[in-house]
Amino acid sequence: MNLTEITEGNTKLLIPKHRELSKRDVVFFNPEMQLSRDISVIIANTVKAEKFCDVLAGTGARGIRIANESKIKEIVINDKNPRAYELISMNRKLNDVDVRIENLDANLLLSKERFDFIDIDPFGTPVRFIDSALRSIMNNGILSITATDTSALCGTHPRACIRKYDSIPLRTDYYNELGLRILIAYIGRSALRYNIAVVPIFSHCTRHYFRAYLIAKRSRRLANNTIEKIKFIAHCFNCLKRKYISLNEIDDLYCECGHRFRIAGRLWADTLADKKFCGDMLKTLRTLNSLGEINFSLGLEKLIGLIGSEQDVVKPYYDIHKIFKRLKMPSLSMSKIEEMLSENNIILRRTHFSNIGIRTDADVEDLYAILG
Ligand SMILES: C[S@@+](CC[C@H](N)C(=O)[O-])C[C@H]1O[C@@H](n2cnc3c(N)ncnc32)[C@H](O)[C@@H]1O
C-alpha cells in the first residue's frame, strides 16, 4: 500500500496515497468526511458512553480519533477488509491508543457483542446493518448512522427508496429534508420490532450524505409513542402546501387550491435533533476549542447552532425562490422576509438544509398573503 500521513483533528492518520473514493479503493478514506468525524468527536465528548464500536472503519479514522480525542474507555474498530485491518493497526500504533481491532463482518461482530455507541458508516445504504445494530445496542446507547444513497432517499430513484426503505420519496423543494426523514423513519420502524424507541439527538444533511445520531431506549411504552411520530406527508406541487398526515387520512386528497396532493412516506414527522443536546454540543465544542488541541472544520459552530434552532419548527422548510416564483415577484432578502413574518407574529427559522430555505409553521396561504 502506498501511504501518506495526514493530521485530522488532533490525530495522525496514514491513508492510501491514491484514492478514487469508491469501493474499488484498497482502503477507503474520504478527507471530505472530516466534518462528519468532527461531529462524532464532539458527540463522544458530550455523552456518557463507555464502549464505542466503529463497525465499518476503513482506515479507522473515526475510531482512532475518538480514542485519541475523547474519554471513551473501550473502543473497538472493525472492518472486514484485511488491508483495512492492517492500516487500522498502523494508525493505532502511530497514535499510541488503546483500541481493539477486529476483522469481521459487521453483522457478525454486532451479533457477538453489545456496545453503548455504535457507528455505521457504509458505502451507500445502512439498511443491511440496522437490525444487528439494534440488537447490539445497550439501553440508552447511541446509534450513529450514515446514508450516502441520497439519490434513492431524495427521490431521484424512487423505486430504490421503496425497495430499501419501504417508503415513497418525492422530489419536492425540500427533497433533502424528506430524505433524512425517510432514513430516520426506517430506523425508527426497525427499532419498534425490538421494543426500542429511537430519539434523534442530532442529524444533518451535508453534501452527498445524511447522518443521524439516535438514542435507543428499550421501552415498550416509549416505542408505542414512537408510532405517532412516523407519518406520511401530503404535498401540493401547485401551491406548495404541505402537511403531515397519518395512514387513515390518505385518500383521494385534494389541496384547497384544487390540485391533487401527492403523498410521500412513511417518514419521521418529529424533531430531527434535540435542541438542548445541540446546546450541550456547542458547549463541548467551545471547551475543546479553548484547549486548542483539536483542529475542527470551519463552520461547525454555525451548523450545530442552526440545527438546534431549526427544531422549533417540524414542518419541512419552504424554498423562498419557489414561493416568490409562484407570487410572480422577485425574491425579497431573508432579513426582509424575517421582518415581515415577525410583524405578523409568525416564527421563522433558518435551516441547515438550504440557505434559501425558511422554516415556519405558517400555512403557505399565509406566506403568500404576507409576502405578496
Ligand atoms: C465508507 S467506508 C468507511 C469509512 C470510514 N468510516 C471513515 O470515516 O473513513 C465503508 C467500510 O466498510 C467496510 N465494509 C463493507 N461491508 C462490510 C461488512 N459487511 N462488514 C465489515 N466491514 C464492511 C469496507 O471495507 C469499508 O472500509
The ligand as an SDF file (V2000), in Angstrom:
LIG
                    3D

 27 29  0  0  0  0  0  0  0  0999 V2000
  -17.4370    4.1750    3.6980 C   0  0  0  0  0  0  0  0  0  0  0  0
  -16.1990    3.1170    4.2800 S   0  0  0  0  0  0  0  0  0  0  0  0
  -15.9220    3.6160    5.9350 C   0  0  0  0  0  0  0  0  0  0  0  0
  -15.2420    4.9310    6.1020 C   0  0  0  0  0  0  0  0  0  0  0  0
  -14.7780    5.2400    7.4900 C   0  0  0  0  0  0  0  0  0  0  0  0
  -15.8220    5.0780    8.4750 N   0  0  0  0  0  0  0  0  0  0  0  0
  -14.1810    6.6420    7.5680 C   0  0  0  0  0  0  0  0  0  0  0  0
  -14.6870    7.5110    8.3490 O   0  0  0  0  0  0  0  0  0  0  0  0
  -13.1850    6.9050    6.8670 O   0  0  0  0  0  0  0  0  0  0  0  0
  -17.0440    1.5960    4.4910 C   0  0  0  0  0  0  0  0  0  0  0  0
  -16.1570    0.4930    5.0080 C   0  0  0  0  0  0  0  0  0  0  0  0
  -16.9870   -0.6310    5.3310 O   0  0  0  0  0  0  0  0  0  0  0  0
  -16.2690   -1.8220    5.0640 C   0  0  0  0  0  0  0  0  0  0  0  0
  -17.2810   -2.8840    4.9210 N   0  0  0  0  0  0  0  0  0  0  0  0
  -18.1990   -3.0320    3.9370 C   0  0  0  0  0  0  0  0  0  0  0  0
  -19.0200   -4.0560    4.2080 N   0  0  0  0  0  0  0  0  0  0  0  0
  -18.6400   -4.5560    5.4170 C   0  0  0  0  0  0  0  0  0  0  0  0
  -19.1310   -5.6030    6.2590 C   0  0  0  0  0  0  0  0  0  0  0  0
  -20.1700   -6.3380    5.8860 N   0  0  0  0  0  0  0  0  0  0  0  0
  -18.5100   -5.8310    7.4300 N   0  0  0  0  0  0  0  0  0  0  0  0
  -17.4400   -5.0700    7.8200 C   0  0  0  0  0  0  0  0  0  0  0  0
  -16.9030   -4.0890    7.0460 N   0  0  0  0  0  0  0  0  0  0  0  0
  -17.5050   -3.8170    5.8650 C   0  0  0  0  0  0  0  0  0  0  0  0
  -15.4940   -1.5130    3.8180 C   0  0  0  0  0  0  0  0  0  0  0  0
  -14.3580   -2.3580    3.7250 O   0  0  0  0  0  0  0  0  0  0  0  0
  -15.1350   -0.0280    4.0190 C   0  0  0  0  0  0  0  0  0  0  0  0
  -13.8500    0.0940    4.5950 O   0  0  0  0  0  0  0  0  0  0  0  0
  1  2  1  0
  2  3  1  0
  2 10  1  0
  3  4  1  0
  4  5  1  0
  5  6  1  0
  5  7  1  0
  7  8  2  0
  7  9  1  0
 10 11  1  0
 11 12  1  0
 11 26  1  0
 12 13  1  0
 13 14  1  0
 13 24  1  0
 14 15  1  0
 14 23  1  0
 15 16  2  0
 16 17  1  0
 17 18  1  0
 17 23  2  0
 18 19  1  0
 18 20  2  0
 20 21  1  0
 21 22  2  0
 22 23  1  0
 24 25  1  0
 24 26  1  0
 26 27  1  0
M  CHG  2   2   1   9  -1
M  END
$$$$
